[in-house]
Amino acid sequence: MGNALPIMFQGTHSDAGKSVIVTAFCRIFAQDGFKTTPFKSQNMALNSYITIDGKEIGRAQGVQAEAAQIQATTHMNPILIKPNRENESQIVVHGKPYKNMEAGAYRKDFFQTGLKLIEDSLTHLTDTYERIVIEGAGSPAEINLNDRELVNMRVAKMANAPVVLIGDIEKGGVFASLVGTLQLLDREDCDRVIGVIINKFRGDIRLLEPGLKWFEENTGKRVLGVIPYIPHLNIDAEDSVILNKYTSALNDEKELDIAVIQYPKISNFTDVDPFFHEPDCHVRFITRAEQLKQPDIVILPGSKNTLEDLMYLKDSGIAQKLTELQGKGLSHIFGICGGYQMLGSEIHDPYAIESPHLSLNGLSLLPLKTTITKEKTTKLSEGELQFGSQQFHVKGYEIHMGETFMDGESSPLIQLEDRNDGYKNSNEEVMGTYFHGIFHNDAFREALLNHIRKRKGLSPIYNRISFNKLREEAFDRLADHIREHVDLDVIQQKMEEYHQGV
């Protein structure tokens, strides 16, 4: 390997906070003047990120690259696994679809291929950067899987990286999970763990101190930090586990109600993140028809399996409710990517790429027809969006396996240099686009919300938040928080010792 100093963060389980802590260290090292990169060898996520050259990686690694103030590349996440059917996933290699595989076949047939991909990417990164912040996945103590794992201790050995183990105290049982994980590791792997971080702490630290002392005395591992919970951290979530934290309930204290349809294969749900930071907006995630009520905006987000999620809308009664809402003309309905495809009259899947249902009728809220294609479109896009009497320059990213065509009277939503994207009905109450990140465009988001406020007899709100500015502030706030609560000196010392072979 090259001259970069690596550090690896692993967790006792999924959603322990690894991605956020890696993001923090990417910003910390960048602030300290080191050319820094994130790395996650294998990521399983439906929230993805498009690199500048149109390749697809895990969203967390894209965000971590932003925190490190560099352009994301596929070397930062050479293998992306996107579940699409029961026990089957699309395997994305260096940003492009490789093949669909079942879990057993992936484990049996892909291991050596994956190992070589990971080695090559690590070599490239260590030759290019000064610091590598590596993220594990799940737990390193999955003893039934460890003989062919590609993302935890095998990667730590490959990179010769010291490991910090993260436990989440919010879920309870943090000492049991930390101690149990250490005990299940092989001796060599356990020795590689230089200490632990306890994450998402709330309350009086003095009540925790006896447990910290016991832990250090009985395991011989340092507690490198106890990180207090950070509320309202404006950094993209990747794991859909976070959706369990959101509500479906109404909030009468907020003037605008936004309902997001949470179908089983929801993807890129971070498209709605800007609304969480608008002072007049309440965002709800809906799984049942009776929860929908009469929102000001209904958002149908992306889907990794559009046809199956469309069937879910019909079977749950949500589809019928959406038709009723559109008939009343009191709600804006906005579809993104898979949600946009669902708004049309027909979806055809002639090659059974997503589902054995080769064709389904859509919601028929826009006169569109979609055909699922074998080739995936992944690219950054920008164009001019017409809404009301205004035109907005908007940017976004596209990830879809399908082509959509107008099949009746409808107007394009966005005009690009060489084509149109998205459509809207005549009164602009139903709109759809392939542009992920459409609501991250501040001027358009402000116009849409103020249009709804005016219709409700409310005064407009101007000079709303700059979402990009919020993100940059969040990276710095997170870095400051970690500096305050984690022993960075010990981590830096151990990184240097490992690099020198001490």
N, C-alpha and C positions, 0 to 999 in steps of 0.2 A: 504494500500500500504506500501511498505518497506521504506528504508531510502534514496533512491536516490532523488536528487533534479532535478525536470524537468523544462524545458522551451519549449514553443511551438511557432513555427513560422507559421503564416497563411498569405495568400496573398489576394489581392483584386481581383485577377483573376489567371488563369493558366499562367505559364511562367513568373511570377513576379520575379522569382529568389529564391524561397523558398529552392529548393534542394541545390543550391550552398551555400546559407547562412547557412543552416544546416550543410553542409560539413565543412564549415569554423569553426563553433562552436564545431564540433566534434574534429577537430584538435587542436583548442585553449584549450579546456578543457583537452585533452590528454597531450598537452605540459605543462599544469599547474599541471600535476600529478594526475588528477582524472581519475578513471576507467569509461569510457564514452561509451554510446551506442546510435545509432540513433533509431528512431521508426517512422513508418508510418503505421497506422492501416490497411488502404485499399489503394492500389495503382492501378491505371489503366495505363498500359504501355505495349508496345510490345518489349521494350528493357529490357531484364531480366538478372539475375546474378545467377550463380550456386554456392551454398555453398559447403564447403568442404565435406559434407556428401551427395552431389548430389541432393539437393533440390533447387527449383526455387523461387527467390524473385525479387522484383523490382530492376533494376540496380542501381538506385540512392542509395538505402539503402546498397547495397553491397559496393559501392564506399565510402559512408559515414563511413561504418565500417572500410574500409582501412584507411581513414583519422584519425579515432579514434585509429588505430593501434591494432585492434582486429579482430577475425574471425567472419564473418557474420553468423547469424542463422535465421531461419524462424520466430523467435519471433520478429525480427526487422520489419517484414512485413508479418503478418499472412495471409492476404488476398490480392491476386493479381488478377486483372481482365484483361484478354487479349482479346480485341475485335477480332472476327474472321469472322463474317458475319454481314450483315445489322441488327442492333438492337439485336445482339446476341454476347455473350462473353463466353470464357472459364473461369470459376472460379477456381483459384488455391488456395488451403487451406494448409497452412504450407508446401508449396513447392511442392504439388502434385495435379494433376487435381481432382476437386471435381465433377463438372458437367458443361455442357453448359446451360446458362440461358439467357432469354430475360430480358431487363431492368425492365419491370413491374413486372415480376415474382421474380427477384432478390430483388427488393425493398419490395415486399409483403411477400415473403416466407423466405428470408434469414436473415432478420433483427435480429431476436432473436439469431439465430445461430452465426451470425457475432459478435453481442454484447458480447456473452460469450467468443468467441475466443479472442477478443480484451482485455477483462478484464483479461483473463488468461495470455496472453502474457505480458501485462503491469505489472501484479503482479510478474511474473518471472523476468522481467528486473529490476524492482525497488528493488527486493531482491538481485540482482546480481551486480548491478552497482552503482556508486556514482552520475553520471550525466546522464540524459536522454534528448536528443535533439529531439523533436517531430516535425514532418512535417505535415501540413494540406494538403488539396487538393482543387484545384479550389478556390472558395470563400466561406467564412462562411455566406455570406448574400444571399444564394440561398433560398429565402423564400418559394419557392414551394416544396423544398426537405427537409427542416430542421427538420420536425417532425420525420424523420426516417434516418437521416444522421449518418454515422459511422466514420467520419474522421476529423471533425473540432471541434466545441465547445463541442460536447458530449464527445469527447476524452479529451479535456482540463479539463472538469469537473471531469471525471473519474480519471485523473492523478493529479488533483488539481494543474494544471500548469498555471503560468502566460503566457499571450499571447502577442507576438509582431506581429504587422500587417505590411506587406511589400507592398509597392506600387512601380510600375515600371514607372519612369518618362520618359523613352525612348519612350513609346507609346503615351505620351501626356495625359493631363487630370488627373494628379496624385492626385491633391488636391480634385477634384470632386470624384474620385474613393475611396480615403481614407475616406473623410467625408461621402459620401453616404453609404459606408460599415458600418461605425460606427452607422449611423442613423438607418440602417435596423436591427441592432442587438437588441435582447432583452436587457433590462437594466442590468440584471445580467451578460450577456455575454459581453456587452460593458464595464462594470466595470472590467472585467477580463483582458482587453487590457491595458497593462502597458505603451505602447507607440508604435510609428511607426518608420519604416526605409524606407527611400526613396532610391531606388536602381537604378543603371545604369545611374548615373548623368554624363552629359558632359557639360563643359562650365565653366562660372564664377560663383562661389558659391554666390558672393555678389548679383547677380541678383535674386537669389532664397530666400535670407534672409527675405524680407518682407512677402513672402508667408509662410515661416516657422513660423514667429512671429504671423501672423494672425491665422494660424492653431492651434497653442498652446493656444492662447487666446480664440478661439471660440469653441474648442473641449475639452479643459482641458487635452489633451493628450500630452505627451512629444514627440518631435522628437529625437529619440535615436541615429540617425545617418543619414548622407547622404553619400552614397557609390558611389564614382566615378566608372565609367565603367572600367572594366579590360579587355583589349584586349588580345587575344591569350591565354586564360586560358585553360590549358591542363587538363581538368577534363571532364569525360564522360557526354554527354548529354543524357537525357532519353526521354524527350517529343519530339515527331516528329514535333512539331511546329517549332523547330530549323531548320528543313530542308528547310523552306521557306527562310532562310538567305543565303543558298548556291546558287551558280551560275551554269548555264548550259553552260556558254560562254567559249570559248577557251582563253588561255593566252599564247601568243607567247614568253613571257619573261621566261617561264619555259620550260625546255628541255624535260620533260616527261609529258604526258597527260593521266590522269586516269579518266575514265567515270564510274560512279556508276549508275546502273539502279534503279530508284526510282519508284517501283510499288506501288499501293494503300495500300497494307498490308505489306509494308516493316517493318522488325524487326531487332533489333540488328545492326543498321547501324553504331554503334561505332566501328565495326570491321575495318572500313577504317580510323579511327582516326590517326594512325601513319603516314599515307601519308601526312597529313596536315602539318607535322613538318619536312618533308624532303625538303632540299633546292632546289632540282631539280624537284619536283612534283607539278602539278596543278590538283586538284580534282574537278570534275564536277558531278552534279546530273542530270540525264537525265529522262525526262518524255515523250518525243516525238522522233520519228524515225529520223527526220531531224536534231535533236541536236547531234546525236551520232558521226558523222564525222568519223575520223580514229584514235582512241585513241591507245596509247601503251598498256594499260591494260583496259579491261572491267570487272567490278565486278558485279556479280549478287548476292546481299546480301540475308540474311534470309527473310522469309515470314511467316506470320501467317496463310495465306491461299494460299498454293502453286498453287492449280489448278486455282483459280480465278485470281491470278497474272500471271500465264502462259497464260490464255486467254487474259489478258490485253496486254501482249507482242505480241501476235498474232494479236489482233484487232488493235493495234497501229502501226503495221508495224515494231516494234523494232525486233521481232523475225527474220523477213526476213533480216534485216540489219545485225544481228549477224551472220546469215548463210553466207552472202556475205563477211563479215569481215574475217570469218574463212577460206573461200575459197581463199582469197588474202594472208593469212598467215602473215599479218603484225601486228596483234593485239594478245596479250595474253588474253584469256577469262577465268575468274576464278569464279566459283560458290561456295557459302558457304551455307550449310544447304538447305533451300528451293531452293536457286539458283542452288545448286549442283543437286538437284532432277530434276530441269527443264532442265538441260543439257542432260539428258538421252533421250531414245527413247519413253518410256511410263511411265505414272503415273497412278496407279489404286487406287481408293478410294472406296472399295467394301461396306463399311458401311456408306457412305455419311457423313463422319466426317467433311470434309471441304466444300464439294460442292455437289449439286445434280448431277453434271457431274461425273459419277462413273469411267470414264476412259478418259484420254486425251493423245494424242501424244505429246511428248516433243520436244525439239529443235533438238534432234538427233545429238548433237555435241560430245557425248560420248556414247558408247554402253552399256547403263545402263537401268535397269527397277526398278521402285520404287513402293512399295505398302504402302499406308497409313494405319497405325495400330491403334488400340484402346489404346494401352499402350504408354505412353510418355517416351522417354529416356532422362534423365537428369543426367549428370555426368561430372566430371573433367577428362580429358584424356591427355595422353602424349605418344609420340612414335618417331620413326625415319623417317624423310621425306627425300626422295631421289629426288634431283633436279640437273640435269646435271651430273657432275662427283662427286658431293659432297653429304654428308649426314648430316642432321641437326636434333638435338634433339629439338622437338617442343612440346609445351603445348597448351591446349585449353579447351573449355568446349562445351558440346553437349546438345542441346535442340531440340528434333525432335520426331514427331509421324510418323515414316516411316522406312522401311527397303529397302536398295538399293543393287542390285546385278549386277555384271558384266554380260553382255550378248553378248560377242564378244571379239575381240582383244583389250586389254587395260591393263595398268600397275597400280598396287596399288600406291597411293601417299604416304601414311603413314603406316608404319608397327608398330603395337602395340604388346604387349606380347602375346595376345591371338587371335588377328584378324588383319585385314587390314582395313584402312579407306580411302575413297576417291580414285579417279582414275585420270589418265592423258592419253592423246593420245601419239603417238610415238614420236612426235617432241616437246612435253611438251608445246604446245601452248594453249591447252584446259585442264584445271585442275579443280577438284572439291573436296570438303571435307565437312564433318559434323563439323569440328573443328571451332567453333567461336573463334576469337582471334588469328587466324593463322598469321596475319600480325603483331601482337604484338611481335612475335619472331624475335628479331633484326637481327640475322645472316642470317636467311632465307630471310627476307625482303631485306637486303643489297644485297644478291646474286641475287635475282630476278631483282632488279632495275639495278644492274651492268651488268647483262646479256642483258637487254634491251638496256642499254647505249652502250655496245660493238656492238650490232647489228646495232645501229644507227651511229656507228663511233665515239662515244664519249668516253672520258677517264673515267674509273671507279672512284667512290667516296668511299673511305674506311673510317672506324671508324665513321660510321654514328651514329645518336642519340641512346641512350638507352632510350626506351620509359618508362620503369618503373622508371628510374631516373628522367625523365621529370615529371612524375606524382607526385613523392614525392616532388620535388621542387615546383610544382604547389600548392600542399596542404599547404606548408609552406608560399609561397608567398601570397596565399589567406588569410591565418590566419593573417599574418602581416598586410595586407590591411584592414581587418575588425577591428583589434586592433586599427589601426590608426584612423578609421573613425566612430566607433560605441562606445557608452558609456557603456563599459562592467561593470563598477562599479555599475551603476544603475540596470542593468540586474541581476548581481550577488546578489545585495541587495534584489531585489524583489523575486528572487528565494528562498532566505533564509526566507524572511517574509512569503511567502506562505507556506513554509514547517513548519514554527513555528506557523502558524495559526493567524498571526498578521493581 
